[in-house]
Amino acid sequence: MLCIKQIAASFIFLSMLAVSYIILPSILKSIHIQKPRKFHNKTLFRELRSPQSFSLDDHHSNLDIDLEVNYLYAILTVDEPVDIYAVATISPELFPNIKNIVIGFDAAQPYPLPSEENGIIKRPGMDLIKTQNNTMIGTTRISWPIEGKYKANFGIEFMNGNQIPTQHSVDIFIVDSKSETISMETNRALLALSIAGYFLGFVNAIKIIIDLWTAQ
């Protein structure tokens, strides 16, 4: 039969498991929020011959624009930088006819803030550059000064001078208020203390359990 000390050790062990079951999910969730976020958003277009235009499509597309989006944290907040890498994959028959693809972002601003270089004000967007293998690429770093939901806008120009009316994506970017950034900074400090306190308590609890269980 178990002695009183072994019963106490068993009780402490079960209590430790219960506390871990409650605390660990919160710690893991907090760690996830602090991590950088990277995701892809793909917009598919299908060329319409008559009249010449593009329509959004989910299959049989001949122009696919993939945006790779990178945040500093899992949550995007006001004035935080967003790095975007765009790749447009174009069908071989359409590629020679495309002159330019311009991507803009609703209400965005360049990051860092706009500066004037050689009399030209930088704008928050990108002009895609033609490469080999029927692709066009571009990069930009932007931020949003106001919280809200925002889209990407695609402008397409043909070699013959024709232009397609601006196409809009679905809402891609959800920008939270600056208070979320302050909250994350506070949570980071609390997270470090919570992790340190949890493991210190865990080690001490294990020591107590071993001492009680092996006590004569």
N, C-alpha and C positions, 0 to 999 in steps of 0.2 A: 504493500500500500504506500501511497505517497505521503510523505511527511508534510507538516505545515509549511515549511520553507519551500518545498517543491511545488505545493499548491499555489503559494504566493508567486513563485517564478512562472508557473503556467498562467496565472491571472495577468501578470505583467506582460507576458508574451502576447496573450490574446488582446490585451489593451493596446499594445504597440501595433499589432496588425490592424486594429480598428482605426487608430489614429492615422496610420499610413494610408489606409483606404480613403480617408476623408481628405488628407492634406496633399498627397502626391498628385491627384488629378489637377488641383489648383496650381501647383508648382509647374507641372508640365504645360498647362495652358498658358501661364505667364511667360514661360520660356519661349513658347511658340510665337506669342505676340511680339516679343523682342527681336525675333529673327528677321533678317531681310526677306522680302517677298519677291518672287519672280514668277510671272505667268505670261502666257501667250494669248493673243486675241487675233483670230483669223477672220477676215472679211473676204467673201467670194463674190466675184462679178462675172456676169455673162454678157458678152457683146451682142447687141441687137443690131441687125443690119438695116432695118427699115422701121422707123428712122434710126440713124446712127446714134446709138446711146449705149449705156450700160444699165443693167438691172442687178440688184442684189440677188444672189442665188445660193442654194445650199448644195448644189451638185451640177455637174456638166459645166463648170466654170472655166473660163480661159484667162482669167486674171485673178490671182490669189494674193492678197496682201496680209502678211503675218507681222504683227507687232509684238515684239518681246519687251515686256515692261518690267522694270526693276525699281522697287521701293527700298528705303532704308529699313523700314519696319513692316510688319504684317499689315498695319493700318496706315493709310496715307493721310497726312494732315496738311493744313495750310502752310505754305512757304517751304515745304520739304521737297528736295529735289527728286525728280523722276527721270530715269534714264530709259530711253526708248530706242530700240533698234528695229528697223523696218526692212523686210525683204518682200519684194513683189515678184512673184513667179508668173511668167507670161507665156502663153502658148506660142510655139514657133511661128505660126502664121500671123499672129497679132503683133509680136515683138517688134518687127521692123517699122510698124506703123505708129508706135508710141513714141512721142517726142519727150514728154515730161509727165511726171506724176508728182503732185504736191500734196503733202499731208499737213493739215492744221489741227489745232486742238482748241475747243471752245474755251474762251476766257482764260487761257493759259498765258504765262509770261516766261521769258527766257530765264534760266538759272545759270549764273547769278543774274541779278536784275539787268534790264536792257542797258547796253553801252553803245556809244556811237564810235564806229571805226571807219575812218576815211569818208566821213559824211554819210554813212549808211547805218541805219538803226537795225540791229538784229531783230528778227521776228521769231515768235515761238512756233516753229514748224520745221519742215524738212522738204528739200527737193531731192527726190531719189535719183541716183546716178546709175547709168547703164553699166552692166558688167557682162561677163561671159555667161553662157548657159541660160540665156533668156531670162535674166534676173535684173532687177534694179534694187539698190540698197540705199539706206540713209540712216543717220543717227541724230539724236537731239537730246538735250537735257532741259527740262522745263519744271515749272512749279505752278501752283494755283494760289492766288491771294485770297480767294473766297471759298468757303465750304460749299459743297453741292455735288451734283452728278453731271458728268461731262462726256461728250462724244468726241470721236475723231472725224475729221472731214477730209474727203478725198477729191482732189481736182485732177482731171486727166486731159492732156492735150495731145492731138495727133500731129503727125508730120505735115499733113496738108493744111494745118492751121485751125481745124475744127476743135472745139472744146466741149467736153461733156459737163453738164450742170453738176455742181457739187453734190457728191454723194455723202450721206451721213451714216455713221455706224450706230449701233445701239449704245446705251450708256456703258462706258468701259471704266471710267475713273470715278471713284467715290471718295470725296475729300472731306475729312472731318475737321472740326474746329481745332484751333491751337491748344485749347485746354486738354485735348487728347495727348498732345506731345508732353505737356507738363505732367499729366497723369502717368504717362509711360516712364518718364524719368523718375518719378516717385516710386512707381511700381518696381523699377529696376533695383533701386536701393532696398526696398522692402523684400524683393525676391532674393537678393543676396543674403540678407539677414535671415530670411525664412529657411533657405537651403542650409546655411551654416548652423542655425538652431536645430533644424530637423536632424541633420546627421550627427551633431554633437549629442543630442538626446538619444538618437538611435544607438550610438556606440556605448553610451553610459547604460542604457537599458539592457543591452546585450551583456555587458559586464556584470550588472546586478543579477540578471537571470542565471548566468553561469555560476556566480558566487553562491546564490541561493540553492541551485540545483545540486551543486557538488558539496555543499556544506554538510558536515557530519552532525 
